[in-house]
Amino acid sequence: MNRLIGWLLMTSVLSTPVWAAPLTLEEALATVGAPHPDRMAAESELALARADRDQADSRQDFNLYLEGALRTGRRPDDDWKPDNVARIVARKPLFDFGRSAQAIAAADQEIEARQATLVNVGNLRRVDIMARYFDVLLADMQYAADNEMMAVTYVSWDNARKRFEVGQISKPELLRLEAAYQDVRERRHASQQRMSSTRQKLTHAMNRPGQLPSDLSEPVLPGNARPLPDYDSLLAWAIQKNPGILALRAQIEAAGARAAAARAGHNPMLEAEVAGGGYGRASSTRDELSAGLVFSIPLYQGGRVDARVARELAKKERVAAELEQLKRDLAEALYAGLQEVSWLRNSGRAAADTQIELKDWMLERARAEYELELKTNLGASMAETQLAQLRRKQVEYRLALALARLEALSGGSLPPVEGAKNE
């Protein structure tokens, strides 16, 4: 009967479209590359960086433009005559003494920074999907335990009502049992809502909104037993591989290159020019077709160049400060992650296993007493056993997430451990 009630409640919770087959963790993680808003934003930033690179490279392209002027001029005989001009001019930069080269170098570094950011988004999405997947499994287990406990408290309350009618128990005792039932019922209702909300969050993380999975397969987590490097080795590896650090390093290089490009504004420029034109008034000093080199030397530009240089250098200092802070945050996160893994492996598992052993023993005793009609606490023991198993699953899921976060901080993979077998 309880199973039927649970099935009906599950059906009412998951009334939206669902997957027919049970969803696996591997299938969920396969959606990391889906067009999630976080990924789309990172991809757009990468596209902007590539467009800036094309723009910087286009500085060396030749320019073709049409010049025209409608004007009049006074001749020596004091007579005003039309002096219209139409010219087609082609101009190609030959040497800009560092402007284009530094601008291209800066754009290339920005592309590297955006690519590193895109990798980081993928790593973080993987951790998020795992967390949402585990949340659904835990919510289902919590609901099953609360549903079992609600059935137990309901039976106790229902029996108490019958005993109250014949005067075997007092009104306060009946109210106490009813309050216990209502508390568990409320807790079961909250668990039921978590079953739905955790599924919705999972579908959003997978970029599959509106497709709530009814069943999830229990994941196999062989990576929970992998050996880990010591803290110093892991930190050295992560500083070289962490996408956030790589992105900030590239941004520092980009700011330096932009400062060099701005500083090159003091340098001369050499361009080739070919022009052909028609004139409204003939003159021996005008050429209908001309070709030559144009050499420009900046003599005075006010404070524009110095201001651009100062701006880029200030940005470089700011990003350098962000990099140093990120290194510190990374060191703390790695240390905390290793401590969490050690705690879960050495203490969390042992405590959870002991609880399971205790609750299994209590369940067997309750089952024996139930068969002998000595006590009726079998349902409560079954619920407590489910909660003990839930605690054990929580340990394994937290361990998997802690390891996944360490991988994400380390650029997607952990460093090899000397003496460990490569699986």
C-alpha positions, 0 to 999 in steps of 0.5 A: 500500500505504501509503495502504491501511495509513493508511486502515485505521489511521484506521478503527481510530482513529475506531471511534466514531460519526462525521459522514458529511460533512466538518466545516467550520470554519463548522459548528464555530463555529456551535455556539458557542451550544450548551448547553456547561457554560461557557455554561450556568454563565454563563446561570445567573448571568444568571438569578440576577441577573434573579431578584434584580432581580425580588426588589428590585422586589417591595419595592414590592408590597403585602403581604396577611396574616392575623393571629390571636391566641388570648388572654384578658384580665382585666376590671375585675371581676377576671373573665377573658374570652376576647379572641381576634383575627383580622385581615386586613391589606393594607399597601403601601409608599409611600415608602422614601426610596431603599431600593428604588430603589437596590436595583433600580439595583444589580440592573440593574447586576448584570444588565449584568455577567452579560450581559457575562460571557455575551458573553465566554464566547461569545468565548472558546468561539469561540477554543477551537473554532478552536484544537481544529479546527486541532489536528485538522488538524495532527494529521492532517498529522503522522500522514501525515508520520510514517506515510510516514517509518515506511514508509521506515524499515521498507523500509530495515530490511527490506532490511538484514535481507536484506543481513545474512543474506548478510553484507553488513552488520554486526549493529550497523548492522542494529540501528541501522536497526531502532532508527531504525524503532522510533523512527519507529514509536513517533512514528507511534503517538503521532501516531495517538493525537493524531488521536483525542484532538484529535477528542475535544477538538473534540467537547467544545468543540462540545458534541457528545461522542461524535460524532468527525468523520472528516474536516475541511475545510481552512478558508479564512482570508481574515481573516489578511490584514486590516489591524490598527490601531496599538496605542494605537487597539486598546487604547483600543477594547478598554478600551471594548468588552472584556466583562470590563472592562464586567462589572467596571464594572457590578459597581462601580456595583452595589456603590455602589448597594447601599451607598446602599440600605444607607445608606437604612436610616437613612431613614423609611418611609411605608406605607398600611394597610387592615385588617379584623378580628373580635374575641372581645370587643367594645370601643369602642376597636376598629375592625372596618375601618380604613385609614391611613398608617403612618410609621416613623422608625428611631431606633436600629439598632445597627451593622447599617446601618453594617456593611452599608454598609462591606461594600459599599464594601469590595467596591467597592474590591476590584472596582475593584482587579480592574478596574485589574489587568484593564486592565493584563493586557489591555494586555499581551495586546493588545501580545503579540498584535500582536507575534505577528501581526507576527512570523507575517506577516513572519518565520513565513510567509517561513521556512515558504515557504523550507522548502517551496521547499527540500523541493520542490526536494529532492523533485524531485531525489529523484524524478529519482534514484529514476527513474534508480535512483541512490537510494531516498530518495524516501519520506523526501523526501516525508515531509520535504515534508509536514512543511514543508507542516505548518509552513506550515499551523501559521503560518496557523493560529496567525495566525488564532488570534492574530487571533481572540484579539485580537477576543475581547479587543476585545469581538468585533470589531476597530476600523476601520482608516483607509484600509482597505477594508471587506470 
